[in-house]
Amino acid sequence: MSITEYRRWFLDAYHRVNLVERSLSRIEAPLSAGEYAALLLLLGEKEIRSSDIAARLGVGKSKASRYLSLLEKAGLVERLIGYVDKREKLFIITEKGLACVADADRALRPWRL
C-alpha cells in the first residue's frame, strides 16, 4: 500500500468511526464505540473476564475496566465474582444491555457496508 493509499484508508476509517460515534450518542443509552464493542463481545457469552475483553478489544486493562464500569452503572452489564479466584471480575450482559445493543444496531444500520 502506498502512502497515498494509506492516508486515504486512514481518513476513510476515521470518518466511519466518527459516524459510528455520532450515531451511538443519539440512542436511548448513549455509548462510545468502545463501550458498544465491549457489549458486542458479551453477546452469546455466558460470562467473560475483564482482562479477556481488554485483550480482544486491543486496549489496556484500565480502559476496558472504564468501559465496563460505565456499562455497569448504566445497568447494561452485571459484574460477577470469579468462581475459583474471588479477585477475578467476570461480566455478563443484562436484558437492558441486549435492548441497548438492538437499539445501537438500528442506529448504525445506515452505516453498514
SEKE-510757 format. One record per residue: x, y, z of N, C-alpha, C in turn. Coordinates in steps of 0.1 Angstrom, whole numbers, plus 2048, in hexadecimal, padded with zeros to 3 digits. Each point is the difference from the previous one (the first is absolute). Layout:
<nodes>
XYZXYZXYZ;...
</nodes>
This chain:
<nodes>
8097F48007F780C80080980C800;7FD8097F780880D7FF7FC80980C;80880A8027FD80A80B7F38077FC;7FE8037F47F38067FC7F47F7802;8017F47FD7F57F68037FE7FF80F;80B7FF8077FF7FF80F7F880C805;80480C7FC7FA80C8057F18007FD;7FD7FC7F47F27FF7FB7F87F6809;8067F48037FA7F68087FE80680E;80A8068067FF80680D7F580A801;7FF8097F77F680A8007F27FA7FF;7FF7F67F87F37F97FF7FC7F980D;80A7F98067FE7FA80D7FC80A80B;80780B8007FD80B80A7F28057FE;7FC8027F37F28057FD7F67F6805;8027F37FE7F77F68047FE80080F;80C8008077FF80080F7F880C805;80280C7FA7F880C8047F17FE7FD;7FD7FA7F57F27FD7FD7FA7F680B;8077F68037FC7F780A7FE80780E;80A80780480080880D7F3809800;7FE8077F67F48097FF7F37F8801;7FF7F57F97F47F88017FE7FA80E;80B7FB8067FE7FA80D7FD80B80B;80480C7FD7FD80A80A7F1804800;7F97FC7F67F28047FF7F67F5805;8047F58047F77F58047FC80380F;7F67F88057FB80280D80A80080B;8097F67FF80B7FF80A80D8037F8;80480C7FE80C8047F880C7F8803;8077FB7F680C7F880180C8067F8;80C7FD80580B8037F78027F47F8;8088017F58037F47F88077F5808;80880480A8077F68087F67F8809;7F68078067F67FA8087F77F77F8;7FD8047F47F87F87F78087F37FC;80C8027FD8097F47FD8007F680C;80180580C8017F880C7F27F8801;7F58077FE7F37F98007FF7F57F6;8068037F47FF7F67F58087F4804;80B8028078087F48047F87F780A;7F88078087F87F880A7F47F97FA;7FC8037F47F57F97FA8037F27FE;7F77F78048027F27FE80B7F9809;80580880980A7FB80A7F87FD80D;8037F58077FB7FE80D80580B80A;80D8027FF80680A80880E8027FA;80680C80380D8027FA80880980A;80D7FD80180980780980380E7FA;80280A80980380D7FB80E8007F9;8097F880480D7FF7F97FE7FA7F2;7F77F77FE7FD7FB7F37FA80A7F7;7F88098057FA80B7F980B8097FB;80980480980B8097FD8087FA7F5;8037F38018097F97F57F98007F3;7F37FD8007F97FE7F37FD80E7FA;7FF80A8087FE80E7FA80D8067FD;80B7FB80580D8067FD80380C807;7FA80180D80280C8088067FB80D;80580A8088057FC80D7F57FC80A;8047FA80B7F77FB80A7F880C806;80780B8027F980C8067F58057F7;8038017F37F58057F77F57F6800;8027F37FF7F57F68007F980280D;80780180B7F980280D7F780C801;80580B7F97F880C7FF7F37FE7F8;8017F97F57F57FD7F87F67F8808;8057F58077F77F78077FA80780C;8078098067FA80780C7F58097FB;8018077F57F68097FB7F47F77FC;8027F57F97F57F77FC7F97FA80C;8087FD80B7F97FB80C7F880B807;80580C8007F880B8067F38027F9;8007FE7F37F48027F77F77F4801;8047F58077F87F48018017F77F3;80A8027F88017F97F48087F3801;8087FF80A8077F48047FF7FE80F;8037F48048007FC80E80E7FA803;80680480B80D7FB8057FD7F4809;8087F67FD8007F480980E7FE806;8007F880B80D7FD8068057F37FB;80D7FE7FD8057F47FB7FD7F4809;7FE7F47FA7FC7F480780C7FB807;80C7FF7FA80C7FB80680880B807;80280B7F880880B8067F680B803;7FE80380C7F680A80480480E7FC;80D8027FC80480D7FB7FC8027F1;7FD7F67F97FD8007F27F38077FE;7FF8097F67F48077FC7FA7FA7F4;7F47FB8017F97FA7F47F48097FD;7FC8017F37F58087FC7F77F87F7;7F38048027F57FB7F77F880B7FB;7FA7FF7F57F780A7FB7F27FE806;7FA80B8037F28008067F68017F5;7F37FE8037F58027F780180E7FA;80280A80980180E7FC80C8027F6;80B7F980380B8007F67FC7FA7F3;7F97F58007FB7FB7F37F88097F8;7F78078077F780A7FA80880C7FB;80A80480780980B7FC8087FC7F3;8057F37FF8067FC7F47F78007F4;7F47FC8027F68007F57FD80F7FC;7FF8098097FE80E7FD80C8057F9;80C7FD80480C8047F98017FB7F2;7FC7F37FF8007FA7F27F78077F7;7F58048057F68087F780680D7FD;80780780980680D7FE80B7FF7F6;8077F580080C7FE7F77FC7FA7F2;7F47FC7FF7FC7FA7F38038087F4;7FF80D8008038087F480F7FF7FC;8097FD80980E8007FE8067F27FD;7F87F67FF8057F37FD8048007F1;80A7F87FE8057FE7F27F77F67F8;
</nodes>
